[in-house]
Amino acid sequence: MMTGLDIYNPISGEMARVEELLIESIDSELTTLDQAATHLIRAGGKRLRPAFVLLAAKVFADEVEKAIPLATSLELVHMASLVHDDVIDNSELRRGQPTVKNRWGNRISLYTGNYVLAKSLALAAGYRRSDILAVLADASMRICEGEIKQMRSCFNIKQGLKDYLRRIERKTALLIAVSCQLGAMLSDAAAHQVRALERYGYYLGMAFQVTDDILDFVASEEVLGKPVGSDIRQGVITLPAIYALHYGQERDQLGKMLASPLACNRQAEEIISLICDSEGIDYAYHVSNKFAQRARQQLRHLPDRPVKDTLYEIASYISAREY
Amino acid sequence: MMTGLDIYNPISGEMARVEELLIESIDSELTTLDQAATHLIRAGGKRLRPAFVLLAAKVFADEVEKAIPLATSLELVHMASLVHDDVIDNSELRRGQPTVKNRWGNRISLYTGNYVLAKSLALAAGYRRSDILAVLADASMRICEGEIKQMRSCFNIKQGLKDYLRRIERKTALLIAVSCQLGAMLSDAAAHQVRALERYGYYLGMAFQVTDDILDFVASEEVLGKPVGSDIRQGVITLPAIYALHYGQERDQLGKMLASPLACNRQAEEIISLICDSEGIDYAYHVSNKFAQRARQQLRHLPDRPVKDTLYEIASYISAREY
């Protein structure tokens, strides 16, 4: 989804090391665990979180090699939450690959998630910096709360914009914010600069998730790596749906359908049409653009270095993704 | 199960604060999460891990108030693993109470476990001591490996003493060892004393788990808070069974039954009789006594303080528990 722009250019060498370290860090003697975790790593992904750790570190230092384990740790935190999400969502595919849950079952998925999370903390603990670990522990806690919120909001047509925003904050923005924050902390940036990068990551993550939720309506299955309309089918009500529920012409009919697990599953295409007919998609793009703009504004607090241009471009690109 | 001895006497004030802090630390705004976690705390338990943190700290200092959050953190780590175990084991009762899984389902259990674990790390992170967090992160990882091992060992009649010991090491001994170790570290004990307390906790934890596994055969449902023979019914092969599989007169018949999930479930009482008829229970008591003895031997490295007598008595008591 980031093909139009190579955000990895300034950090390509370090990202290759992250990929190696991901594999190395899962060297369990337990075959099943090793296979499940390796499957998870090989399934790929955008590696956004490690990229942001490295990019943020690079705002303050040319040499960011020491940030590689921390970058890897952030990807492992993210992966752990994905495995657990798959247990909860009963997903069969992620990024076009069978999920760990689909291949090894719930039990292995649960423990693989726990193991990968513990590994990530052990990697971060290697820095012997309690400030970094405190940020990670706090983020883990808030992400858990977000996961429970997401679960409880399914099929709830009474939720508003605020509920949605708080939900995606925990689901996505928080960990990207923390990635930027920790990268800056590791480069010993000044407190106001750490804060600016954290805000940058936060707004960028919000823009990213809103756009991702739009893509679930409008992209092709090929691009998504999973069926179009997965959210709707599972009763996950995202921004375009919330807009349509409030302002769409057929909002009453839509409300009835979205409140029913059966209708969400069987009449997903009809629901998607109703949402696309409202201006929900355009509205969501507008919201995503606003967040991206705020992300760019944070950059003014940072020193003028080449990597700042990359961060600016990412924020411009993210809300203008093709679909 | 520790009623014959009050190990909490030297630390009763601090333990009361641990109980309060357990409740305070679960102050989530999310009702379900709050209820599930509170249920978990209220279900009680022996609070062994916090007790060992405090007792170990008290070997080197009279005033151990600052160890209270760390003690609470260790109980939360333990609770998180219990909730996840219940998801995996499909247990309906724990300590005579419905499990979180039984009452709220798998999804809430999974996230409650994650949340409680994250909370525990956040509490420990409050000390801003990276050495303490490194020990905790490493222990979490090794505990996960142990959980997967336990799962894969069910119905496996080829396992020997070594497999069993390695399994209970991860399941129980490790976290009790870490509790003792961290308590000593927080009191700034010398390295060799920290090590002695860690070994003490390790051997004590081994003795404790072997005795616990014996109780599953010989105690009453009232004492256990769950049905007698739960392990056998789930195909969990513990020390008395391993002995009987190797040396019992009816070992072939026993082997066939223990390898079959159906027989374990339907003929549990017959299996238990076969194991009790071998000398498996006596042998397990012998092993437990050996571990308790080694635990006591570690104490000679510690300064002579009243709390050392308590630690000595615990080790003497643990392998002589009534049943």
Interface residues (C-beta under 8 A of the other chain):
Chain A: S28 E29 L30 T32 L33 H84 V87 I88 N106 R107 I108 L110 Y111 N114 Y115 L117 A118 K119 L121 A122 A124 A125 G126 Y127 R128 R129 S130 D131 L133 A134 L136 A137 D138 S140 M141 I143 C144 E145 E147 I148 K149 M151 R152
Chain B: S28 E29 L30 T32 L33 H84 V87 I88 N106 R107 I108 L110 Y111 N114 Y115 L117 A118 K119 L121 A122 A124 A125 G126 Y127 R128 R129 S130 D131 L133 A134 L136 A137 D138 S140 M141 I143 C144 E145 E147 I148 K149 M151 R152
